[in-house]
């Protein structure tokens, strides 16, 4: 998985890991912050959340246009600086008055703008690493590794947010509403680490920092396309963007209706072996176990197998120790469920790469567009599972002052399993889709086309609000809508499959 990759991949991946850790630390508690601090209803908080996600992923279009002209590295630096200012504003405990609301909105604007300059352009730089023929066959695997690194940061984010809030309440005596600002402060620190990594290892990827101006000056790495070829590629990418809109609408329910389900319907405590899932240390040990097993079977040297066996033994020993020291009851907070998707991405990425690598050797690996279509089908299965788990549950109810009531104590395994299946869908669609964009995009418009991918994500994030607005309806209706859009999107991608496969050859 890691063999034969360009060195710049790891530097860019780690820089992105730091930034994503801060972003997901903030996102894990953001909806609950809006309700606890400002008293917003679930519908209003969900609408603000989806609007924010929409702008976060819409702005890379303009960030990409700027980078095509001025260079990717410059936009990355400016972007992370602006993001930092946004998190600083969120970290200030300004209360719940109009000034605080205005400051919150201003912070969201800064974070959206900064992300627009940072996120897409960093990924274009990753794609540029594979323009070298020596690495071209590693493009999909490289983006899977990059995507896995993003989720390393995301995996620890919910725990970081929850633990820093608990510490602030217990040690400093701050209220629950004020404790959220400490979680936002963690995001500030993570961005400092991110930009430090970026500049410390910049020499490994500096050759990827080129825009349209560089191409005009005679950059030989940029291949000229005819107007007809350029148009054909752009149209094909736009068709893919139309599909991924609906994937992100379904997937990004993790911070909206899936969090509502965790808060309103899922058991607030866990015991026994099930409770081990809510300790991020146990998840890390499980990941080491997976990687150790892969190393044991894939290593060609005795030394490699011995190291893998040692990793397996240490992971198993750690898990046994953690099991014997389990508390009688483990508290389950709603935001903690957001760690599972990231954990599953990190654990399952080598599985995904190994499966498709084996299929590639037999000449049977699905094309990137086919993987995207399969990802939509798998997402539909995830919500079908949650629909089954929601049968017989009552619709949400609220107290007189509008606070949600806890309606049931559904096993956490329903939600964990849903996240697991959604992760399979994500691994089929997201890293592969990003790789597809960097491969198919006309070189002179690489930044803009990567921005187009994020615009599609943005539209999907705006649509995230629809299930949140339906939250008072029966749960089977809410999940049924998501199943329907995933199936329709899959059907569309299969109809246009041959056209997409043609431009990617």
Secondary structure, 3 states (H helix, E strand, C coil): CCCCCCHHHHHHHHHHHHHHHHHHHHHHHHHHHHHHHHCCCHHHHHHHHHHHHHHHHHCHHHHHHHHHHHCHHHHHHHHHHHHHHHHHHHHCCCCCCHHHHHHHHHHHHHHHHHHHHHHHHHHHHHHHHCCCCCCHHHHHHHHHHHHHHHHHHHHHHHHHHHHHHHHHHHHCCCCHHHHHHHHHHHHHHHHHHHHHHHHHCHHHCHHHCCCHHHHHCCCCCCCCCCHHHHHHHHHHHHHHHHHHHHHHHHHHHHHCHHHHHHHHCECCEECHHHHHHHCHHHHHHHHHHHHHHHHHHHCCCHHHHHHHHHHHHHHHHHHHHHHHCCCCCEECCHHHHHHHHHHHHHHHHHHHHHHHHHHHHCCCCCCHHHHHHHHHHHHHHHHHHHHHHHCCCCCCCECCCCCECCCCCECHHHHHHHHHHHHHHHHHHHHHHHHHHHHHCCHHHHHHHHHHHHHHHHHHHHHHHHHHHCCCCCHHHHHHHHHHHHHHHHHHHHHCHHHHHHHCC
